[in-house]
Structures are given as C-alpha cells and as structure tokens.
Amino acid sequence: MSIRDVEYYRRRERQERENAERSDDSTARRIHLEMANRYSAMLRDVSMIPTMAQS
C-alpha cells in the first residue's frame, strides 16, 4: 500500500467519525462508526505487514 493510500484511509476514518458525531440518526451514526472502524482495521493490517515479514 502506498503512502497515498494510507493518507486516504486515515482521512476517510476521520471523516466517518466526524460524520457519526454530526448525525442525528442512530442508524446513520452506527454505520458511520462501522465504516470508520473498517478504515482503522485496514490501517492496522497494513502496519502489521512489516512486523510479520521480519519474524
């Protein structure tokens, strides 16, 4: 994954968390948080790749 991809996922995670905070609808809030958590998980998975390769 390129640095541009990482920046994109960080930006999207932040945007989804902001969208969740602004949402008045509980379903929309939950979906925004789920999306933010998915972006966060993707970033965690990418950060583990170098660690796993060195093992």
C-alpha positions as CSV (number, residue, x, y, z in Angstrom):
1,M,0.0,0.0,0.0
2,S,1.4,3.4,-0.9
3,I,1.7,6.4,1.4
4,R,-1.2,8.0,-0.6
5,D,-3.4,5.0,0.2
6,V,-2.5,5.3,3.9
7,E,-3.3,9.0,3.9
8,Y,-6.6,8.3,2.2
9,Y,-7.6,5.7,4.8
10,R,-6.7,8.0,7.6
11,R,-8.6,10.8,6.1
12,R,-11.7,8.6,5.5
13,E,-11.6,7.2,9.0
14,R,-11.5,10.8,10.4
15,Q,-14.3,11.9,8.1
16,E,-16.5,9.0,9.1
17,R,-16.0,9.6,12.8
18,E,-16.9,13.3,12.2
19,N,-20.0,12.3,10.2
20,A,-21.0,10.0,13.1
21,E,-20.7,12.8,15.6
22,R,-22.8,15.1,13.5
23,S,-25.5,12.6,12.7
24,D,-28.9,12.9,14.5
25,D,-30.0,9.4,13.3
26,S,-28.8,6.5,15.4
27,T,-28.7,4.1,12.4
28,A,-26.6,6.5,10.3
29,R,-24.3,7.1,13.3
30,R,-23.8,3.4,13.7
31,I,-23.0,2.9,10.0
32,H,-20.5,5.8,10.0
33,L,-18.8,4.3,13.0
34,E,-18.7,0.9,11.4
35,M,-17.1,2.4,8.3
36,A,-14.6,4.3,10.4
37,N,-13.7,1.1,12.2
38,R,-13.2,-0.7,8.9
39,Y,-10.8,2.0,7.8
40,S,-9.0,1.8,11.1
41,A,-8.7,-2.0,10.8
42,M,-7.3,-1.7,7.3
43,L,-4.6,0.7,8.6
44,R,-3.8,-1.7,11.4
45,D,-3.5,-4.6,9.0
46,V,-1.1,-2.6,6.8
47,S,1.0,-1.6,9.8
48,M,1.4,-5.3,10.8
49,I,2.9,-6.4,7.4
50,P,6.5,-5.2,8.1
51,T,6.4,-6.7,11.6
52,M,5.2,-10.1,10.2
53,A,7.8,-10.1,7.4
54,Q,10.6,-9.6,9.9
55,S,9.5,-12.6,12.1
